[in-house]
Amino acid sequence: MTSAFAFLLASRQCEIAELEQLARSCELVGAVARLVHALQRERGISNVFLSSRGQRFARQRREQQAECERAEAGLRQWLDALETSATPVGNGSRLFSRIALVLHALEGLPALRERITGHELVAAEATAAFSVLIASLLAVVFEAADSATDPDVSRALVALLHLMQGKEFAGQERALGARSFATGHIDAAGQQQWRHLIESQQSCLQVFADFSQAEGAPAGVASPPSPGSADLARLRHLGCTGDGALDSAFSDAWYETCTRRIDDLHADEDRLARHLRTLCERRIAQAREDLSDQRAVLDRLLGQARPVEPDAPAPLGRQLGRAVFEMAQTQSRRLQDLSGELEAARARLNDRKTIERAKGLLMAHRQISEDEAYKALRQLAMNQNKRLVDVAEALLSLAEVLPARDRPFDGAQDGAKKSSFG
Amino acid sequence: MTSAFAFLLASRQCEIAELEQLARSCELVGAVARLVHALQRERGISNVFLSSRGQRFARQRREQQAECERAEAGLRQWLDALETSATPVGNGSRLFSRIALVLHALEGLPALRERITGHELVAAEATAAFSVLIASLLAVVFEAADSATDPDVSRALVALLHLMQGKEFAGQERALGARSFATGHIDAAGQQQWRHLIESQQSCLQVFADFSQAEGAPAGVASPPSPGSADLARLRHLGCTGDGALDSAFSDAWYETCTRRIDDLHADEDRLARHLRTLCERRIAQAREDLSDQRAVLDRLLGQARPVEPDAPAPLGRQLGRAVFEMAQTQSRRLQDLSGELEAARARLNDRKTIERAKGLLMAHRQISEDEAYKALRQLAMNQNKRLVDVAEALLSLAEVLPARDRPFDGAQDGAKKSSFG
């Protein structure tokens, strides 16, 4: 017969299991962050290599490839453990499909490198290929953040996701600038893309800065100007606002300024990853201690409840029942409170989901690509001077009045939706 | 070595496992709904029994108690299976702590019945005791709805939760009216409570009605007037708006009208529970079929990829790699889209979490009880003519400027929050 007692302890044990799973996700995110950073460096180096027609950075490229391989091996170790482990993974279906995409993209990496070595690609194409791979890695971090069950860990993961995304925009900016300074010119579309990268970067890093400030992190971690920031502003101004002619003498300064900045951001990533580890460890230790305290109290009461017949099954004495009730009530209230806080911490992830849904709607409705749908949304937001998520929400609220058209991937489900129940 | 192929299939398998778990949660909710209904009847019958000083409904009470015991045994069977099963439970920590509270409340039921038999309680006290037990059961349904991973199932569970909650308000209204008509009078506080029960009931049933309409359910399920509704309106008017003197001749009519209405709502519950079962079965069958289709395509390509050396490990041919990539991409997009839809389906649950958080804040800040905090929020909402959730949100947004005070249950966590990272 199941008892309140058994479920009270089972609840604590589940909580610990959930936290341990979260700790594993955080380790996975750390391994992803290291590979992303190595790939961003390789992308930057490959850009200089290609733009200089192989004259520069050939050695650095070889060294960086070896670095990437080490980081990849580190990630694969986590993935092997994940695939063979019997422990459940929160949000497994989405996480695993994201990992499948990462592994597919990694399988194409040797071929990409060969084509760069053979100068079969221009710098912009190589950048785009690396960026697709990195985007697939960031999507894994998104899923990990989305499956977090603890508000503090969730907040830290959301901050890390935005820091990584902001750093990725910084890496793309470095690549774009490196190409432009190396070739000595940039067109209007390039300048618009550059401004877009700066803007997106700042909005992502602001999320991280807000988090750092709220957590009382040491000053100067993120948004306050990092050294070289004045140089960066000057070089950006040259690149984005001029008539398109650029002085290639600034190539090195640009590359170094950006690299310093990206390395600073990477140091922040490392700090935040360590913070995440400490946070998980502390939570798990606390939950274990609470479980053991509860057990001790209940065992003592259980002992008192059966002093007469030591062999008989212990009846739940009135005092024990009361203790179980009070513990279960405190636990329920605490978990419910955490769950509410979690929703608040996830708000930014939900914004992203809203934007994704609106994009999907546009893609299905106008039969356009993902990229075109994103640009259309962005244009709408700029024209109306609204946030992207507000435009996305407005669009979704109109979904019902738009003529229905089956989306390719869930036609079967549409049938189910229209049927009546009962 | 882990491959994209392996993770693609693992993603599908996880999806199936998540759906199977959801199907089990829905069965649990069905068992909870049956016990709630039996207890609501017993509460109603006990009210008449107590108000008539044991003259009426003694036989019905015995029969209904047997009915409750059968329903309780049905629920305990599910709980036993849940406790001993090795399969993971989504949201286990919260669900289990809720179940612990239910089991504790059930342990007190025999004593409650004895006190009713011995007329040691007045009707209002007995009603309150049953209502606490039923509230603990509804909290289990809330957690089940909160852990749903499929948007259609989530929508149906949210509708069922509101239908059950609305029916519970209807049950409390029946009890209040039964007491009032039986004793022949009602005071102003009782009338206010009555109006509050009607209002809360309607807003819950509206959620269910919206869902039924969206799903194209047969007309007349919920919000449209059920037979006896004109009688109900007339009797409500007598009870809520007069000078407090009531004609006890209406006792039977009141009890029967309400009971008919509650039984109608229970029929809706049954239909919705069946709909949920069908929905889960259909989803699982579809996911299994998709998995087997994917496997067939990939096995065929895998066969084509190794015609030369049948014993060598199969290399992932270019065509196979492409197929894996396309499947993983479709799957990711579909799952992401579902996840966005899920957030939308959960919006009403999140409203409730917001209200819970605001309540918790008030309780901690003003050192008041849960009930007092709820009443304070409600009063604020009425004074400002705003929705409860909007007042709750406004309050939470002010949390930072309110003087900090450690909540009793997470003092340890507050320490962590204030610490810096790195």
Interface residues (C-beta under 8 A of the other chain):
Chain A: M1 T2 S3 A4 F5 A6 F7 L8 A10 S11 R12 C14 E15 A17 E18 R76 L79 D80 E83 P88 V89 G92 S93 R94 L95 F96 S97 R98 I99 A100 L101 V102 L103 H104 E107 A139 D146 D152 A156 E215 G216 A217 P218 V221 R271 L272 R274 H275 T278 L279 R282 R283 Q286 L316 G321 V324 F325 A328 Q329 T330 Q331 S332 R333 R334 L335 Q336 D337 S339 G340 E341 E343 A344 N350 K353 T354 E356 R357 G360 L396 R407 F409 D410 A412 Q413 A416 K417 K418 S419 S420 F421 G422
Chain B: M1 T2 S3 A4 F5 A6 F7 L8 A10 S11 R12 C14 E15 A17 E18 R76 L79 D80 E83 P88 V89 G92 S93 R94 L95 F96 S97 R98 I99 A100 L101 L103 H104 E107 A139 D146 D152 A156 E215 G216 A217 P218 V221 R271 L272 R274 H275 T278 L279 R282 R283 Q286 L316 G321 V324 F325 A328 Q329 T330 Q331 S332 R333 R334 L335 Q336 D337 S339 G340 E341 E343 A344 N350 K353 T354 E356 R357 G360 L396 R407 F409 D410 A412 Q413 A416 K417 K418 S419 S420 F421 G422
